[in-house]
């Protein structure tokens, strides 16, 4: 179980997170939605221990960062490291024997090539493969479907459901609402630095409708297309 208690983060005078509170339990998939700049990535970086913050993050499995696989929107790779070397490195970081890596290359990546030469989608799939091989208990996936081909999107959705069946905790963000409705048990709307009350599956249609009206239709009217 992960408890987020009154989490706050600011950059200078910009208050990005302003009291985020939530309880996340094993075997559930949580979606985080919000406009660009609402603080989703900052929240994920706080959970991963990359950013300093105010408030508390409690994890009953020990030190969260040691059990967490983080997929960033734009994964970083060291120069002159092949895809295969990267997978081995990430496994060794968790003291896992990286066996059968070529057979577990479910995205058919060219593992003999330098990772920095990969396309955006390939980099994302390599980074995702790496954290999956680490056997983490918690996964944070920041826009896992962006820049990825349709077939891989379907596979990623099935991977998320498999992780859920394995009683993992999954937190993800996506601007593709259908991917959230297909995978998430609850959705949180991050707005003005805080979470909404948890939104359940039977409320997803109304959430999508309200978000469309608020963030799309009003702005479309302002454009005054003729």
N, C-alpha and C positions, 0 to 999 in steps of 0.2 A: 504493500500500500504506500502511496505517495501522498503526503499532505502538504499543500501549499498554503501558507498562512500570511496574509497581509503583505504580499511580495511587492516591493517598490524598487524602481530603477529610474534614474534620471541621468541625462547627459547635459551638464550645465544647467540651464534654466528649463530645459525640455523634460517634463515629467512623462516618461514613456509608459511605465507601469505604475499604477496608483492604488495598490491594495488588492492584487489578484489573490483570490482564495478558492481552493478546490480540493476535493479528495478523489484520488484516482486509484482504483482497485485492479487487482490482477484479473486477467481474462477479459478485459474490456478494451474497446477501441474508442479513443476520444478525438473528435475533430475540433480544430480551432479555426474559426473564421473571423475575418475582419478586413477592413480596407488596407491597402498598402500604407505602411507607416504606422499601423495601429499597435505594433509592438510584438507581433507573433514571434519573429526571429529572436528578438531580444529576450523574450520569455524562455525560448528554447535554450539560448546560450546561458541563461541564469541556471536553468535546471541542470545543464551539463557541467556547470562549474567553471565556465569560461569567463563569465562576467561577475563582478561584485554586485551585491544587491543588499537591500534592507528587507527585513522580514525573515521568515523561516521556511525551509524546505526539509521535510522529514521523510525518511525512507526506512521502512522496517526491515529491509534486506541488507542493511549495512551502509557502506558509502555508495551513494547513488552513481557517481561518475564511474565507479568500477564495475557497474552492472548495466551501463547504459550504452546503447549504440546510437550515435547521432548522425543523421544524414542532412547535411547542409544543402541549401538551394544550389550553391556553386561549390562543390567539393574542391579541396586544394590537394595537389600532388607535388611531391618533390621532383626536381628535374632528374632526368636520366634514371628513372625507375620504371621497370616494365609493369604491366598489369599483374603478372604472376608474382613478381617480387613484392608488389604492394599487398597482395592478398596474404602472402607469407608473413610479411612484416606485421600486418594487423592481427593475424592469428597469434603470432609469437608475443605480441603485446598483452594478450590475455592468457599466455602460457598454454596455448592449445596447439597440439600437433597438427600442422596443416597437411593432412593426407588427402589424396584423391581430388586435388584442386581442379585439375583439368576436367574431370568427370562432373564436378559440381558447378561448372561454368554455364549456368542455365540461360544466361543472356547471350551466349555464343560470342563473347568478346575476344578480340585478338590479343591474348595475354602476352604474347612475345613482343608486342610493340610498346614503346614508351607511353605511359599513361597521359603525359602532357600533350600528346598528339591526338588523343581521342576527341571526338565530337562532344558537345555538351551533354547529349543524351547518354553516350557511352560512358562518360565520366561519372554520371549519376548512377548508372547501373553497376559500374565497378565499385563505387563507394558503398552502395547498398549491399552488394554481394559480400563485401568485406565485413560489414557489421553483422550480417546474418551468420557468417562463418564463426564469428566470435562467441556465439551462443549466449548473447546478452539476455537479461530478464526484462529490460525496458528498452523500448525503441522510440526515438523521436525522429519523425520524417517530415522535413520541411519542404513542402511542394514536391513530393516524390514523383508526381505524374507530369510535371512541366518539362517540355523538351524531349519527351520520350515517345517512341512510336506506339501505335495503337495496340499491337500485339504485346509489347512489353507492359503497357498500362494494364492490360487484362491480367498478365502474370503477376504484376505487383499487387493488384487487388486480391488475387488468390493467396499470395504470400502473406498479406496482412491477415486474412481470415484464418490461415494456417497458424500464424503466430498466436492469434486469439485462442484457437483450439488448444494450443500448447500452454495456455494460461499466462501468456506474456502480457505486459502492459504496453499499449501502443498509443502514441500521441502524434497526430499528424495535422498538417494544414494543407489546404488545397483551394484553388480558385475554381476548380471544376466540381460543382456541387454534386453531380451525379456520383462521383467517386466517393464522396463522403456519405451520401445516403446509402450506398451499397455496402459500406464497410463499418460505419461508426455506430456505436451503441448510444452515445451522447455527443452533442455538439455544444461548444461554448462560443458565444459571440464576444469577442474582445473589442470593447469600445470605450474610449476615454480612459484607457488604462486599467479597466476592470472587466471581469467576466460577468456575463448574464447568468441567470439561473440555468442549470443544465437543460438542454432542449432534447426531448426524447424523440424516438423514431416517428411516432404518429404526429409529431409537430413539425417535421421537416418541410413538408409542403408549404405550410404557412410561413415558416422562416424564410424559405427561398422567395416566396411571394413578397414578403415585407422588405427583404433586402433588395429585391429588384426594383420595387417601387421607390425605395429611399435613395439608392445609390445609382440607379440607371435611368429610370424614367424622368426624374426631376432634372438630371443633367442633360438628358436628351432634349427636353423642352427648351433648356437654356440655349442650346446650339442653334435653334431656329432654322432647321433645314427646310429648304423650299425646292 
